[in-house]
């Protein structure tokens, strides 16, 4: 589940009420809560937030003001922006034609595959141009770059040498998003700022 940092104290209060006071320990950058009844909750800090050894430190880090870069892409479409706290302050959405799949076979299929591959490469190149124009000027201010969408397309975009400083800021969190558009980009701001909470199954 994903919890907005501002709502985390309420979630923690509910966790205590349901399961008892938890023991807290840090592990690999996240915080592990083990409640009195044995229930475990793993709290993953938002992208760009520092890890912490206790709940107070985790809350302070999770709620701290940060600027994030956002790169959402699927084959033929990209939505790129900069979030200042929970506000999207820079944004651009664009799309490029990439043919859909075909059931044709033989040489026709091969020609189609080459054409489609060329179109996908051109679209990724244009998305990289867009990312460079929007995100590179802000790179020194970004706590992290959060990606989303089709991983293969995102990797192709970030392989552009000009984007190496942005690729170095890439968060380990990758968002599952629909075809990128402005509404999806705005929703991604909240997803990128959230605390991810994993509740392992008992005995798992």
Secondary structure, 3 states (H helix, E strand, C coil): CEECHHHHHHHHHHHHHHHCCCEEEEECCEEEEECCCCCEEEEECCCCCCCCCCHHHHHHHHHCCCEEEEEEEECCEEEEEEEECCEEEEEEEEECCCCCCCCCCHHHHHHHHHHHHHHHHHHHHHHHHHHHHHHHHHHHHCCEEEEEECHHHHHHHHCCHHHHHHHCCEEEEEECCCCCCHHHHHHHHHHHHCEEEECCCCCC
